[in-house]
Amino acid sequence: DGFKLQEGRYRLDIRKKFFTMRVVKHWHRLPSEVVEAPSLDTFKARLDVALGNLV
């Protein structure tokens, strides 16, 4: 739960199209075993599995 991102507030409408603003909701939808992966390689492997289950 320590890997939660905060959704920022923005004054300009264009800011909501920034990558950093769009990615937060998708990050929070990832399973905890993906987010809490101990290494980058493990994260990538688990992310591939998680995204493969969506298709």
KEVEX-422412 format. One line per field, with one value per atom (N, C-alpha, C, O): residue in one letter; atom name; y, z, x. Coordinates in steps of 0.1 Angstrom, whole numbers, plus 5000, padded with zeros to 4 digits. Each point is the difference from the previous one (the first is absolute). Layout:
// KEVEX-422412
r A	... .
a CA	... .
yy Y	... .
zz Z	... .
xx X	... .
***
This chain:
// KEVEX-422412
r D	D	D	D	G	G	G	G	F	F	F	F	K	K	K	K	L	L	L	L	Q	Q	Q	Q	E	E	E	E	G	G	G	G	R	R	R	R	Y	Y	Y	Y	R	R	R	R	L	L	L	L	D	D	D	D	I	I	I	I	R	R	R	R	K	K	K	K	K	K	K	K	F	F	F	F	F	F	F	F	T	T	T	T	M	M	M	M	R	R	R	R	V	V	V	V	V	V	V	V	K	K	K	K	H	H	H	H	W	W	W	W	H	H	H	H	R	R	R	R	L	L	L	L	P	P	P	P	S	S	S	S	E	E	E	E	V	V	V	V	V	V	V	V	E	E	E	E	A	A	A	A	P	P	P	P	S	S	S	S	L	L	L	L	D	D	D	D	T	T	T	T	F	F	F	F	K	K	K	K	A	A	A	A	R	R	R	R	L	L	L	L	D	D	D	D	V	V	V	V	A	A	A	A	L	L	L	L	G	G	G	G	N	N	N	N	L	L	L	L	V	V	V	V .
a N	CA	C	O	N	CA	C	O	N	CA	C	O	N	CA	C	O	N	CA	C	O	N	CA	C	O	N	CA	C	O	N	CA	C	O	N	CA	C	O	N	CA	C	O	N	CA	C	O	N	CA	C	O	N	CA	C	O	N	CA	C	O	N	CA	C	O	N	CA	C	O	N	CA	C	O	N	CA	C	O	N	CA	C	O	N	CA	C	O	N	CA	C	O	N	CA	C	O	N	CA	C	O	N	CA	C	O	N	CA	C	O	N	CA	C	O	N	CA	C	O	N	CA	C	O	N	CA	C	O	N	CA	C	O	N	CA	C	O	N	CA	C	O	N	CA	C	O	N	CA	C	O	N	CA	C	O	N	CA	C	O	N	CA	C	O	N	CA	C	O	N	CA	C	O	N	CA	C	O	N	CA	C	O	N	CA	C	O	N	CA	C	O	N	CA	C	O	N	CA	C	O	N	CA	C	O	N	CA	C	O	N	CA	C	O	N	CA	C	O	N	CA	C	O	N	CA	C	O	N	CA	C	O	N	CA	C	O	N	CA	C	O	N	CA	C	O .
yy 4988	5012	5013	5011	4987	5011	5005	5010	4983	5004	5007	5001	5005	5007	5013	5007	4997	5014	5009	4996	5016	5010	5006	5004	4997	5007	5015	5005	5002	5014	5008	4995	5017	5010	5009	5002	5002	5009	5012	4998	5013	5012	5001	5004	4992	5000	4987	4990	5011	4988	4992	4987	5019	4992	4991	4990	5013	4992	4986	4991	5007	4987	4990	4988	5017	4992	4995	4992	5014	4996	4985	4995	4999	4986	4997	4990	5019	4998	5000	4994	5013	5001	4989	4995	5000	4989	4986	4991	5007	4987	4996	4988	5021	4997	4990	4991	5011	4991	4986	4990	5009	4987	4993	4988	5020	4994	4994	4989	5018	4995	4988	4992	5005	4988	4988	4989	5013	4988	4991	5006	4981	4992	5003	5004	4994	5003	4992	5005	4983	4992	5006	4998	5010	5007	5012	5002	5006	5013	4997	5008	4982	4997	4991	4993	5006	4991	5004	5012	4979	5003	5006	5006	4992	5005	5004	4997	5010	5005	4988	5000	4990	4989	4992	4996	5003	4993	5008	4995	5018	5009	4999	4999	5001	4998	4987	5000	4989	4987	4999	4995	5010	5000	5010	4997	5014	5009	4994	5001	4992	4992	4991	4998	4994	4991	5007	4996	5014	5008	5006	4999	5007	5006	4989	5002	4986	4989	4995	4995	5006	4995	5009	4996	5016	5010	4998	5004	4990	4998	4987	4997 .
zz 5000	5000	5000	4998	5004	5000	4986	4999	4991	4987	4993	4988	5020	4994	4995	5007	4982	4994	5003	5001	5001	5003	4987	4992	5007	4988	5003	5010	4982	5002	4995	4993	5011	4996	4990	5000	4991	4989	4998	5000	4996	4997	4985	4996	4996	4986	4994	5004	4987	4995	4992	5000	4994	4992	5009	4996	5017	5009	5002	5002	4997	5002	4989	5001	4988	4989	5002	4992	5018	5002	5004	5006	4990	5003	5015	5005	5003	5015	5006	5010	4983	5005	4996	5007	4981	4994	5006	5000	5004	5004	5014	5003	5006	5014	5001	5008	4986	5001	4996	5005	4984	4995	5010	5002	5004	5010	5012	5004	5000	5012	4997	5009	4978	4996	4999	4999	5001	4999	5013	5011	4987	5012	5009	4995	5018	5009	4997	5003	4992	4998	4988	5000	4992	4989	5006	4998	5009	5005	5010	5001	5007	5011	4996	5008	4979	4995	5005	5000	5004	5006	4990	5004	4983	4990	4988	4997	4994	4988	4990	4994	5006	4991	5005	4992	5021	5005	4998	4996	5005	4997	4986	4997	4994	4985	4997	4993	5013	4998	5005	4994	5018	5007	4992	4999	4996	4993	4987	4996	4997	4988	5003	4992	5019	5003	5003	4996	5012	5004	4988	4999	4992	4988	4990	4993	5007	4991	5005	4992	5021	5005	4996	5001	4996	4996	4986	4997	4995	4985	4998	4989 .
xx 5008	4992	5009	4995	5017	5009	5004	5007	4988	5003	4988	5000	4991	4989	5004	5008	4987	5003	4989	4988	5015	4989	4995	5008	4979	4995	5001	4994	5013	5001	4988	4992	5008	4990	5007	5012	4980	5005	4991	4988	5018	4992	4997	4990	5020	4998	4995	5005	4986	4993	5010	4999	5011	5010	5008	5005	4997	5008	4995	5007	4980	4994	5004	4998	5008	5004	5015	5005	5002	5013	5001	4991	5020	5002	4999	4993	5013	5000	4986	4997	4994	4986	4992	4991	5012	4992	5003	4992	5020	5005	4996	5000	4996	4998	4988	5002	4987	4989	5004	4995	5013	5004	5010	4999	5009	5010	4992	5004	4986	4992	4992	4996	5002	4992	5009	4995	5018	5009	4999	4999	5003	5000	5012	5010	4989	5010	5013	5011	4988	5012	5008	5013	4981	5007	5007	5012	4981	5005	5011	5009	4990	5010	5011	5006	4996	5010	5014	5003	5006	5012	5011	5009	4989	5010	4993	4988	5019	4994	4997	4989	5019	4998	4987	4992	5007	4988	4987	4990	5012	4988	4996	4988	5021	4997	4993	4990	5015	4994	4986	4991	5007	4987	4990	4989	5017	4991	4995	4989	5020	4996	4989	4991	5010	4990	4987	4989	5011	4988	4994	4987	5020	4994	4995	4991	5016	4996	4986	4992	5005	4988	4988	4989	5014	4990	4995	4988	5020	4996	4993	4996 .
***
